[in-house]
């Protein structure tokens, strides 16, 4: 059953759409017109980068003829009234990914290898009135098939309302935008602690989504997001078992804060943030309430302050540019009876050559603290909350920025404007020998309370090839191998794993 806030949200959206249509129907111009933009269709004589089928499914809409503007949508926007009065855009996307996983639990004694198929469909309705009122609705259908073990608790949500919000501006030129309703976090290029890099919006079937309010400020040199949000989860508890279900709010949990970007020191970029996560429900069964080290359920207040900076160090004319990236964040507060004291650090140095292929190499390091001593009344585990988990720590998703030390070397080339090849080599250690090793997929690879198994949890080698045929079509393929470390050997297993995927993203 929908919550009261969810019903109010739907009512607000429908009221805004009806109001916008009513305002657009007013005689603001003595000769209202209906205008549409029609893109020229490709002819059979035009050359295509690939061979379209002669019969069956027509994929010509994915091809952009020479001299035609490339857009993400098949249908042009529908406009009504005087210029820019009412604009309606229908669209969506479809993602299909095939994955072959071998020994993903790092336990070769279990026969649980998988060949999975991830499918996600988005259907979008975007309505803008006079550049000041915007209503947006996005439906989701997320599925996974052909699996033995459910790959992630956030992979399945059958035909649900994923986003539904209203945006308000004082005028089209105003730097302020107020967004009310169900929404995702803004896209962030790095996104280690908050937001997501663009790749994650393609990779995961379900990205964290929230009900609440966000106030945005955007100017030439400064962007700011001020927000108060309630996280949602596509799960419910049935007969004591967690099962996929429609999105629902987590009672008692709130996410709030401010995330800011400063570009006034260009070409350097500074991001700084103050984030909060509150959970006041001490008796919730699902998701379970937070507990202290001595298993006492209680409330949570976790505060995060941090900053990230990226830019060039030196540029050699007609040769290349040496760049850097640094980030640090500190967390404090309490989790039930325990005090929170945790932090993360990131540093990278990169070099990109002046060459048509844009070759680039990066050496990087990441640190997310783990709990130092169990039972001391202090929680040292860094929580990346709603930050990136797929891209920065390898494509196999064995690691996240919790109880982790990492050193990695990455290299990429772009043989054409549409083709990019990336190779990565990662080495991982536990930050705390006694704290658990947990993956972003929810897999707990265990812990050694004695610390005798050491910190070495393994290494990963990845190769990814991405082809951006147009704004409507993206194709990716890749493979990875995980080399188990001493920690896995002490558990009695080699810890080796293999991974392969092929993914297609279609926008319409």
C-alpha positions, 0 to 999 in steps of 0.5 A: 500500500502506498504511503501518504507521502507517496499519494501526495507526491502523485497528486502534486505531479498530476496537478502540476501537469494539468495546471501547465496544460491549462496555462498553455491553453490560454490565449497568450498569443493571438495565433498559437501554433503547433511546431514539431522538429522532424529529423530526416530519415536515413535513405537506403543509399547512405552508408552505415557503420554496421549492417542493418537487418533487411527484415524484422526489427528496424534499428535505423533509428540508432543511426545518425546520418551525416550532417544531422544533429545527434540526440538521445531521443527518437521522438522530437519534443512536442511544443505547444503555444508560443515559443518555449511555452509548453514542451513535452518530451517522451523517451526512455532507455533499455539496457541489456547485459550478459554476465558470466561469473565464475567463483564469485563467492571465492569458494570453489567447493560450491557449484554456484557459477552463474550466467546472468542476464540483466535487463532494465527499461526506463520510460520517461515523461518530461514536461516543461512550462515556460522554463519555470515549471518542470514535471518528470516521471520515470517508470522502471522495469528491472529484471534479472534472469538465469541466475542461481544466486540472486546477484544483488539486493538491488537488481529487481523492480517490476514496473514501478515509479522510479522518479516522480518530481516537480522542479520550480524556478522563479524565472528561466534565468534564475540560478535556483531550482527547487526539486520536490518528489522522488529523485536520484542524486546528481551525476558526479564525475568521481562520486566516491562518497556521494552521487554516482559517476555516469558509468554506474547509471548504466551498470546497476539495474537500480541506483539509490533513489529518494523521496524528498527535496533538493535545492540547486544553485548553478552559476558559472563558477559555483554549483551547490546542492542542498537536500533533505531526502528519505532513502527507498529500498526495492525490498520487503520481508516476507515470511522472514525472507528478504524479497524484491518488491516495489520501492518503499521508504525506510522508516526513520532514515534520513539523508541530508547535507550539502554538496558543492563544486567550485570552478573559480580556480580553473583549470582546477576543480574543487568539490566539498561536502557536508553530509548526514545520515540519520536513522532513529528506528531502533526496532525496525526488522527490515532493513535491520536497525543499526547495532553496536559492537556488543549487538545492542540496537540503537539509533544512528547519526553519521556525519561526513565532511570532505573535499576533492580537488583535481587539475593539471600539474604541468603541461608540455606543449605538443607533448602532454599534461601531468595531472593530479586528484586528491580527496579526503573525508572524515566521519564522526557521530554514533552508531547505537552505543559506539562512537564513530571515527572513520576516514577515507583518502584518495590520491592519483597522478595521471599523464595524458599525451597529445595524440589522436588516440588520447593515451592516458595512464593513471597511478592511484591509491584509495584508503577506507578505514576498517574497525581497529579493535572489536569491543572498544566502543569505537566504530572505525568503519568508513561508510561510502553511503551513496557513493560510487562502488563499481568503477573505482575499484575494478569491474568485478565489484569485489571491493568497496571503500570500506576496510580497504587499501588499494593501489591501481594502475590504469591505462586507456586509449581512444582509437576513434572518437567513439571507441575507448579501450581501458586496461586496469590492474588493482591490488587490494588489502584489508585496512584492518586485519580483524574487520570483515571484507564486504563487497558492494554486491552484499557478499561478506567474504568473512573476517579473521578475529585473530588477524592471522590471515593478514591483509592481502585479499588479492589483485584484479586485472580488467579489460574493457572496450566501449563503443559509443555509436551515437547518443542512442546506442552504446556497446561495451564488453569486457573481462576480468580475473581476480587473483586471490591473496593470502586471506583467501588461502587461509580460508582454504581456497585459492580465491581466484575468480573470472568475469566476462560481460557484454552490455548494450545501452539503447536510448529512445 
